[in-house]
Amino acid sequence: VQLVESGGGLVQPGGSLRLSCQASGFTFSSRSMSWYRQAPGKERELVANIWSSGEPTNYGDSVKGRFTISRDNDKNTVYLQMNSLKPEDTAVYYCVVPALRSWGQGTQVTVSA
């Protein structure tokens, strides 16, 4: 299993970023996918989850209404659109296949003025 995240970076408060996760080594269209994040000194938390077909989706309370998870099963890719970013969204974001207990290497998102 390989999970390669991209799209992280530095953004100002109120800005947007879109993370991507390119997956390989398993049948992507058959697996639910998740995004987790970990901020310095804090535990990892679930950001969003999407079922294999694209529905349903669910979100952590702190990101509801601001973040959107989606997937393209033809491209073996899962996305996380992040809008109205806040400094407390600063973290390393990980792409995860929960059923396979597989994690990507993570991508850093920093929200700062």
N, C-alpha and C positions, 0 to 999 in steps of 0.2 A: 504494500500500500504506500502510495506517495501522495502527499498533500502539500501543495506549494501555494502559499498565500502571497498576495501582492496588493499594492494600493495604499499602504500606510504612509504616514508622513506627518508633517507639522501643519496645523491649520488653526486659524483664529477662532475664538468663540463665536458661535452662530454659523460657522461654515459647514461644509459638507465634504465627505469623502465616500468613495465606493471601494470596498475591499472585494477581491476576487480570490477564489481558491480553485486551482486546477487539480483535479483528482485523477489518479490512475492506479492500476493494479487490482481493481475489484470492479464489480458490476455496479457502477455509480447509480444507475436508474432504479436499482432495487433497494437502496439504502437511504434512510433519513440522514440528514446532515445538520450539524450544529455549528454555531460560533460561540466560543467562550472568550473571556478576557481575564487578565490578571493585572491589577495595578500594584505598584510597589507597596510592600507591606500588607497586602490584602490577599484574601483567598480568591481562587479562581471562581468566576460566576458565569452562569449561563446567560448569554446575550439573546440568542434566538435559535429556533429549531424549525426545520422544514421536513415534511414527510417526503417519501420517495416520489410521489406523483406531483408534488408541489403544494398540496393542501392536506391537512391544515398546517398552519404555522402558529408558533407561540413565541412569546417574548418575555424577557425579564422586566420586572416592574419599572426599573429605572430607565428603560429605553422605549417603552411602549409609546406609540404615536410619533416617534422620531426616527426609528430605524426600521428598515424593511429587508427581510431576507427573501431571496428568490433563487431559482436554479434553472439551468439550461441542460437538460439531460442529453441533448445532442452534442454538447460541447464538454460534458463532464465537469461542469463548473458551477459553483455556488457563489452567490454574491451577498454582500451586506451593504446596503445603501444607508449611510448615516447622515442625517440632517440635524440642524440646530444643535451642533456639537457644543458640549460644555467642558470646562476644564476637568471635571470629574470623570469624563469619558476617557481620559488619558490612561492608556494601558497597552499591554501586548495582547493582540487579538489572535486567537487560534481557531483554525478550521479543524473540525472533529467529526469522525465517523463513530458515533456512540456504540453501535453494535459490534464494531471491530476494535474498539478501544484504541483507535489510531488518532494521533494528533500531528498537525503540521508543526513547522518550526516557529511559527508566529510572525506577526508583523507589528511594528510599533506605530501606535497612533498617539500623537501629542497634540493637545488642544491648549494653546497658550497665545496670549497677546504679545 
